[in-house]
Amino acid sequence: MSIRTSIEISGAKQNNLKNVSVEIPRDKLTVITGVSGSGKSSLAFDVIYGEGQRRFLDSISNFAKSRISQLKKAKVDYVRGLSPVIAIEQKKGNNNPRSTVGTVTDTNDYLRLLFATAGTGHCPECSKPLRQLSAAQIAEHITGLPEGTVIELRAPVYKIYGEDYSYTFQQLREKGFKHLLIDGEPVSLGDELETDEGKSHVIEIVIDRITLRHDTYIQLTKSIEAAILALDEDIMIKVEVMGGAPVGFYEHFACPDHHFFLCDMQPFHFSFNTPASACHTCLGVGMSYVVEPHFLVVAPEKSISRGALKNTVFNTSGKDSYRTVLMYSLSQKYNFSLDTPFHELSKEIHELLFFGSRGELVPMLQPPFSQKKNWLTGRDRTFAGFVHEMESWYKHYIRKSSTTEAFEPTFIKDCMIEKICPECSGARLKQQRLQVTVGGKNIDQLSRMQLQELLAFLTTLRFEQEVRDVAETIVRELHTRISLLIEIGLHYINLGRRSDSISGGEMQRIKMSTQISSELMGMLYIMDEPSIGLHPRDSGRVIDTMKKLRDLGNTVIVVEHDLETIGCADHIIEIGPGPGIHGGNVVASGTLEDIKNAAESVTGGYLSGRTVIPVPEQRRNLGDTFLSIQGARENNLKDVDLDIPLNVFICITGVSGSGKSSLINEILTKQLKIDKTGARIVAGKHDYVFGADLVNHVINIDQSPIGRNSKSNPATYIGLYDKIRDLFASQPEAVERGYQSIDFSLTHANGTRCEHCAGDGIIVTSLQFMADIETICPVCKGNRFSEEGLEIRIRDKSISDVLEMTVEEAAEFFADHKYLKHKLGIMNELGLGYLTLGQSSTTLSGGEAQRVKLSNELAKIKRGAHNLYILDEPTTGLHLADIQKLLLALNKLVDGGHSVIVIEHHLDVMKSADYIIDMGPEGGNGGGYVVAEGTPEQVAKVGVSHTGRYLRSVLG
Amino acid sequence: MEESGLRELQERYRAASDSFVDRVKKDANVIAVIVCGSLAYDTVWEKSDIDMTLIIRDQTLQQNAYCLDEDGIIINVQLFERSSFKRGMDRLLGGSMPQSYFAKGQMVYSSDDSLYEYFDEMRRMGTQDIARSLLWRSCELIDIFHKCQKWLTVRKDARYTQFFLLKAADLIAGMELCAAGEPPTREAVLSVLERSPEQMSPFYQQPLSGPLSETELWSAIRGMEQVLDRHLDAMSRPVLDFMGDQSLKTMTMLTKHFHMEGHYLINVLEYMAEKGIIEKVSQTIRITSKSKPAAEEIGFLYIP
C-alpha cells in the first residue's frame, strides 16, 4: 500500500461551505486564505481539526471522553489522510494571574529544577554560602556528637509583612510553636510579651529539644522532616548544641557563625503556585490590593456632609455616629468645612482624610447637630486615614480562621486596585527562596531578564563537580527552549511576564515554539494567522518557524492573509469568492503562480499586483487641536512627551514590545475615560494628558464578540430589531390580538417566541461522552416563533422570514423605512450585506464583529460631535479586501468629524494614515521612545525607524 | 468502700500501670508514657480505667487509640507521634480542657530527658493564656448572667433561675482557678470550695440547700457581676491589645481574631462597652456582593 501523500476532504458542508472537496498535500506548508467570513476557518478548524480531534478521541475511553468538551461532528462526507492534529489558535493569554511565559512554556519547571538541584543557599544573617543537605545527612552529622548532648532545632522567624509582632506570634502559636527566643531570651507565647514594634527583634522558634542517645538518629531525621513541614516547607533549620558545639562541628555543613543548615530542596520550593513557597502577602500572584484614594470619593462635586464619600467610609445618615464626631472634630482641628464641595477642599485636607493625621492627636468634639453625647467626646485620638483604615480592614477580612472563612468584602474591594506586592516586589516567592542562587542570581532575577540576556547568562554558568552532570543537562534543556522563543521573535519578553499581558499573536508563537521543541514528526498543525501582531521586521521569523515544523516532517496548515506568508507557502487554497453565502467554494488552489494567475482569485489579484490598496492621493492637513501626553512612563516608556493631532487618521506603529499599547491603551484611553466619565480605573504612569475637553467620547472598537448570548444578533446590536418588532406589533392583526413590541422579542418569555426551544430554533442534546447534538426544534421547525407569531406578516413576510433575510435583502425590503434603510445601507457599504439579520452573534468572526460595531458608530454620526475611536490591531483576521473596507469605514469616521487612532503593523494601513507615530526603536528595554512622527512619507525618511524602512517599500 | 480496700485498689491499679509501662519501655518506638486521669491525681475506684498517652517515635500510625487489658483493668491508650504531640501541646490554650487534662497527668517514663522538662513546662499557664481563658469563660458567664435575669424578671421562674446559678458555679470556679494560674479540671468547684467556701456559696452551697428567695437570687446575680468585674481587667486585656490601634473593629474582624462565635464574643464586648471601656459603633457594609441596600455591622472602638 502506498503512503498517502495528501489529506483528502470530500463533501464539506460545514457552515457556509458548499460541498467543498479539496486535497491538501501532506508534509507541506499550506495556506488557506480568503476574505473574512468566506469559510476558510470552517474548513481548517471545524472540518480538518474537528475531524482529526474527534477521531483521535474515539481511541480513548468513554470515561475520559465524558470529561472533555468535544467539538461537534463536522458536516463532511469524509476526511482521509489525517494525522494527530494540534491547533495553535490566536487565543489571548490565560487570564489567570499565576500564568506566566515561564509556566506556559514549561521553562519554569526546568528553572525550578535547576535551583533545586544546583542552587546555593545563603545564611540569612551573613549570606555565607550553604550547601544542601538532606534531613538524614544533618541527623547523621548531629548524632556524631557524644551521647547525652542536648540539641535544639530552631528556625528563624520574621515579622509578617505589614503586621505587628502580636499577629506573627498568634500565627506561630496556631501552627503549634509556643517556645521562642527573642533577642536570645527564651519566652513562651503563653505569656504576654513586650515587643517594640519599631525594633527589629531577632526571633527564633524552638522546634524541638532532643537529648542524644545511641538510637536517636531515626527520630532526629523525622524531627527535622516534621519541623520543615510544620514550618511551611522552610528550607533552613538551625541546630544549636546546648552547652556549646565542639570545634569544627559546623564547618562544611552549616554557617559556622549562625548555625543554619540548608535542607534538601525540591522544585516546588521555587514554585509560586505552592502556598508554602509563595510570598505571604500576595500568595504568589506578585500583585496585591491597595486602596485607591479616589475610589473613596463617589461624588467630588458634593460636600462631605452631602455624600461626597462612599457610604462605607462616611455615612451621612448617622448624625450621632462616631464617624460624625470624628469628621466634625477633624474639620474643627484642621479648619475645613464639611459643606464645601469635596473637589474644592485643599490637597492637604484630601491627604488628611485619606492618609490620616500622621500621629497627631485630634481632640474629639461634640458636634452641635448631634442629639446625644458621644463616648468619644473629650478624648484625644490619632486618625490613621480612611485609606489605611480600609486596608487594615481588608487585611483582617481576608484572614482565615476556624470559625469564619476568608473572604474579600466587596465594600472594600470596590475601592482597591492591584499594585506590585510591597513585600516581594513582584518576585512572588517568599524571601527565603530568593536567598538561593545559581551563578549568583536568584530565580526572580532570572525571570526578569529578557530572554536574550537570560540565554547569555545561562551560557556562562559553571557548576561544582558533584552536580555538574545533572545541572548541565537542565541548562541544555533551558537553552533549547529559550533559543526557540528568541528565534521566533520573542527575544524581548521575560519568563516572569504575565500571560494576560501577552497578545494573542505572542501566545501563538510561544505555543509554536513549544511544539517545535517537542520535535514530533507526522503531526498536523493548524494555525490561525501567526503573522498577526508582528511588525513586518519580525514576520520572517514566524515563517521560518513554520518551515522548521514542516521540515521536521509535519503537515502545516495556516489560515493567513499575510501576502509574505502566502508567498512562502508550498500550497495555497483560496476559499471564496465572497463572504458568507457568497463564499464557501474553492476559488483557486495550487502554487503561488497558480493563484496569481487565477483570474477569479481575490488574493491572486493582490499577489500579482492586479489589485492594490492605493496610497491616498492627499493626506488630511493637521488642524490646531491636539491631545497631549506628558511624561509617559508606563512599562518601558521613557518619559515620553507626545502630541497627537485630532480630526485625522493616526497610526501608531513600532515593533512588538516597543510601548505602543502602554502609551495608547494604558495611558491615553484610560486617562481620557477617567476624565470624561470618572471611570473607576487607574491609568498607566504619566504626568498629564491634556485635551480631554476636545473629544466627546472615547470609543474602543475591538474584535470581541458583539454578544455572547445565542439570541443576540447584528440586528439587536445595531438596534434594528427594536424597530422591526415595532413594525410587526403595529400590523392590524397584531393590534387586534393585543400584541406588543416586546412579544416579538426572542428573549421575552410568554410572547410569540417558541417556548419549546426558547427562541433558539434548535434543541441541544447532551450525549455524555459523545459530542452534543443540535436538532431543529420539532415545534417551531427552526422558525424560532410560535404559529401565532408567524401569522403576523408584513408584505407576506413573517418575523422569522425577516430574521432570515440578509442585510442586502432587508435593505431592499425596508427601502421605504428611513431609519432601517439608513442603518442597513451602512452595513452594506462595509461589506456586511451577506450577514443575515438573525445570525447569532456567537457565529460572527472577529472581523465581522468589528465591522458591525463600526457600522453602528457610523450610523450614529451626528454633526458637531467629536469622538475619538481607538482600534488595537484592527486588521486581525482580515483579508486585504476586508482591510480596504475597514479603511473606508475609518475614513468615513474621520470625514464625519471624528478622530481615529489605530495601533497597527499592517503596511497598507500605515500608508493610508494621515499621521504616523512610530515607537521603538526596539522591543522591551530597547524601546519606549517616539522614533518618528509625521506623515507616512516623513516617517519613511527616518533612518532609525524600522517602520520607515518598510514604508519606503510600499510608498515607492 | 473501706479505706484499706481503697488502698489495695490503688495499688492494684498502680501495679497494672507499672507493669504495662515496663513492657512498653522495651519498645524503641515508645519514647514517653504519660498517665492521666484519676490514677494520676485522684482516687480510683472499681469502675475506673487508666488513661495513658504514649509518645511514639515519628512514623505513620495505623491507629491512634487502643483499649487494652492489664490484670483485668482497662487501659485506654492514646498514641501521639513525638512531633505532632509537641505541635499539639504548644497549640493548646492554657486553661482549656485538654491542657488541664495533661497538666494533671504524670510523665512516668521517657527515653529522652528533654521531654520531662518540656512536660513540666506544659503545665504552666502563661499570663496571655490566663487572660484568654478568662475571656472565653466570661463570655459564657455573661450569657448565664443574662439568662438568670431574664428567668427571674420575664419568666418569673425562681427555680429555673436557681438552676442557672448552679450552671454558673462551674464557670466561676474555672475562672478563679485560671486567674490563679491553675488549669481547671472537672473538680474545679471542689477545689475553689476548699480554699474559699464563701466565694462559691451563692452559686453552689446555697442553691443546693433548698429554694432561694428572690432577694437571695438577686444577691447571687449581683455576685456574678462582681466576679466578672473582679476579672474585668484581665479578660479585657486581649481585646484591648487587639483594638489598640484605635481603628474600628467589626464583629467579623473580632471573631476571626479570637476564633470565637460572634454571639458569644459579643457578650463580653457589650459588657466592656457598658462599663465604658470601649465604644459600641457600627460600620456600613453590604451583606452580599450583589446587595444594594446597606447594612450596619456592629463594631467596637477603643481609644486609650
Interface residues (C-beta under 8 A of the other chain):
Chain A: V150 S166 Q170 R173 E174 K175 G176 F177 K178 H179 S188 L189 G190 D191 E192 L193 D208 R209 I210 T211 R213 D215 T216 I218 Q219 K222 S223 E225 A226 A227 A230 N311 T312 N315 G318 S321 Y322 R323 M364 N374 W375 L376 R379 D380 R381 T382 A384 H388 E389 S392 W393 H396 Y397 R399 K400 S401 S402 T403 T404 P409 T410 F411
Chain B: A28 I31 R57 D58 Q59 E81 R82 S83 S84 K86 R87 G88 M89 D90 R91 G94 S111 D112 D113 S114 E117 Y118 E121 R124 M125 G126 T127 Q128 D129 A131 R237 D241 F242 D245 Q246 S247 L248 K249 T250 T252 M253 T255 K256 H257 H259 M260 E261 G276 E279 V281 S282 Q283 T284 I285 R286 T288 S289 A294 L301 I303
